[in-house]
Amino acid sequence: VIILLLAISSLLPQPLLADSGDDVGHLFFIERSKNKNLVQYDIRLAENHRVPDSKPVSVYWILENGRREELNPIERLYAYGIARQERLDENKFKVILAGLKRVEIIVERMNDSFKAIVSINGRESILEKIYIASEEKRTGLPKVRYIDLFGRTRGTDLPTQERIDPR
């Protein structure tokens, strides 16, 4: 899936920020049981490779057909958007997602790139993917059955996974 995501993202047009000299680095994505559309989370980097003070993480859809699309207001406020971004250091900050407020994501520079760090099964891990399994209800609103976090333990680079209750 990651190889497919990288292939798709290389075909996408550059984000609007690229015109101002900014660049992006992929952090992680959300995959859902509903369809093959992905929600991509990227770190924005200024021309000098520093993280901007406001809104360092950008979020957008990568649709099945490879197109990029922005989140709509409801998705941004209640599901996939970023509820809070807080700078902790020059190259480190905390991110809380709107629909997953219990999971604290620390984005920090590691070597020459930025990584999203979370606790997976009690181990500090590099987050690669979040999988959301849901079912459609009669009301038309989805009900989340479970959420899986996938990553690699920091230091050992071993794959790790944890299922969390969405409630």
C-alpha positions as CSV (number, residue, x, y, z in Angstrom):
1,V,0.0,0.0,0.0
2,I,2.8,2.4,0.8
3,I,4.5,1.8,-2.5
4,L,1.1,2.5,-4.2
5,L,0.7,5.7,-2.2
6,L,4.2,6.9,-3.1
7,A,3.6,6.1,-6.8
8,I,0.2,7.9,-6.7
9,S,1.7,10.9,-4.8
10,S,4.5,11.3,-7.3
11,L,1.9,11.8,-10.1
12,L,-0.1,14.4,-8.1
13,P,0.3,18.1,-8.9
14,Q,2.5,19.9,-6.4
15,P,0.6,21.5,-3.5
16,L,-0.3,25.2,-3.6
17,L,2.5,25.8,-1.1
18,A,5.2,24.8,-3.5
19,D,4.8,28.1,-5.3
20,S,6.0,30.0,-2.2
21,G,9.1,27.8,-1.9
22,D,7.6,25.4,0.6
23,D,8.0,21.7,0.4
24,V,6.2,18.7,1.9
25,G,7.1,15.4,3.4
26,H,4.7,12.5,3.9
27,L,4.0,11.5,7.5
28,F,1.2,8.9,7.5
29,F,-2.1,8.2,5.9
30,I,-5.6,6.9,6.9
31,E,-7.0,3.9,5.0
32,R,-10.7,3.1,5.4
33,S,-12.9,0.0,4.8
34,K,-15.4,2.2,3.0
35,N,-13.4,2.7,-0.2
36,K,-9.9,3.1,-1.5
37,N,-9.6,6.8,-1.0
38,L,-6.8,7.7,1.4
39,V,-6.4,10.7,3.8
40,Q,-2.8,11.9,3.6
41,Y,-1.0,13.8,6.3
42,D,2.1,15.8,5.3
43,I,4.6,18.0,7.0
44,R,5.0,21.4,5.4
45,L,8.6,22.7,5.2
46,A,9.7,26.2,4.3
47,E,12.4,26.9,1.8
48,N,15.1,26.7,4.6
49,H,13.7,23.2,5.6
50,R,12.2,24.7,8.8
51,V,8.7,23.9,10.0
52,P,6.4,26.9,9.7
53,D,5.0,28.2,12.9
54,S,1.3,27.9,11.9
55,K,-0.3,24.8,10.6
56,P,2.8,22.6,10.0
57,V,0.7,19.6,9.0
58,S,-1.5,19.6,5.9
59,V,-4.3,17.0,5.3
60,Y,-6.0,16.1,2.0
61,W,-7.6,13.2,0.2
62,I,-5.9,11.0,-2.4
63,L,-8.8,9.6,-4.3
64,E,-8.9,6.2,-6.0
65,N,-8.3,7.8,-9.4
66,G,-5.1,9.5,-8.0
67,R,-6.6,13.0,-7.8
68,R,-5.9,15.2,-4.8
69,E,-8.9,16.8,-3.1
70,E,-9.2,19.0,0.1
71,L,-11.3,17.8,3.1
72,N,-14.8,19.3,3.3
73,P,-15.6,21.3,6.5
74,I,-17.3,18.4,8.3
75,E,-14.5,16.0,7.6
76,R,-12.0,18.7,8.7
77,L,-13.8,19.5,12.0
78,Y,-15.1,16.1,13.1
79,A,-13.2,13.3,11.4
80,Y,-9.9,13.6,9.6
81,G,-8.8,17.2,10.3
82,I,-6.4,18.4,12.9
83,A,-8.0,19.6,16.1
84,R,-4.7,21.0,17.5
85,Q,-1.1,21.6,16.5
86,E,1.3,22.7,19.2
87,R,5.0,23.5,18.7
88,L,7.2,21.7,21.4
89,D,10.6,22.6,20.0
90,E,12.2,24.0,16.8
91,N,11.7,20.6,15.0
92,K,9.1,18.9,17.2
93,F,5.4,19.5,17.7
94,K,2.2,17.7,19.0
95,V,-0.7,17.0,16.7
96,I,-4.2,15.9,17.8
97,L,-6.6,14.6,15.1
98,A,-10.3,15.7,15.2
99,G,-11.7,12.2,15.2
100,L,-8.9,10.6,17.3
101,K,-8.3,13.0,20.2
102,R,-7.0,10.2,22.6
103,V,-4.0,9.6,20.4
104,E,-1.2,12.0,20.8
105,I,1.0,12.3,17.7
106,I,4.5,13.8,18.1
107,V,6.0,15.0,14.8
108,E,9.8,15.4,15.0
109,R,12.8,15.5,12.8
110,M,14.7,12.2,12.6
111,N,17.8,12.3,10.5
112,D,16.8,14.2,7.4
113,S,13.1,13.8,7.5
114,F,10.1,14.2,9.8
115,K,8.3,11.2,11.4
116,A,5.0,10.9,13.3
117,I,5.6,9.2,16.6
118,V,2.8,7.5,18.6
119,S,2.5,4.9,21.3
120,I,1.5,1.5,19.8
121,N,1.1,-1.3,22.3
122,G,3.0,0.8,24.9
123,R,6.0,1.2,22.6
124,E,7.2,4.5,21.0
125,S,6.6,3.9,17.3
126,I,6.8,5.6,13.9
127,L,3.2,5.8,12.7
128,E,2.8,4.6,9.1
129,K,-0.9,4.1,8.7
130,I,-4.2,4.2,10.5
131,Y,-7.0,1.9,9.3
132,I,-10.6,2.6,10.1
133,A,-13.2,-0.1,9.8
134,S,-16.8,1.2,9.6
135,E,-20.2,0.3,8.5
136,E,-23.0,2.4,7.1
137,K,-26.1,2.9,9.3
138,R,-29.6,3.5,8.1
139,T,-29.2,7.2,9.0
140,G,-26.4,7.4,6.3
141,L,-23.8,8.1,8.9
142,P,-21.0,5.6,9.3
143,K,-20.4,3.8,12.6
144,V,-16.7,3.1,13.3
145,R,-16.2,-0.5,14.4
146,Y,-12.5,-0.3,15.2
147,I,-9.3,1.6,14.4
148,D,-5.9,0.0,13.8
149,L,-2.6,1.8,14.2
150,F,0.3,0.5,12.2
151,G,3.9,1.5,12.5
152,R,7.5,0.4,13.3
153,T,9.0,0.5,16.8
154,R,11.5,3.3,17.3
155,G,15.0,1.9,17.6
156,T,14.3,-1.7,16.5
157,D,12.2,-0.9,13.4
158,L,10.1,-3.9,14.0
159,P,6.5,-3.8,12.7
160,T,3.8,-3.1,15.3
161,Q,0.0,-2.8,15.3
162,E,-2.6,-2.0,17.9
163,R,-6.4,-2.1,17.7
164,I,-8.1,0.7,19.6
165,D,-11.8,1.1,20.6
166,P,-13.3,4.1,18.8
167,R,-15.4,5.1,21.8
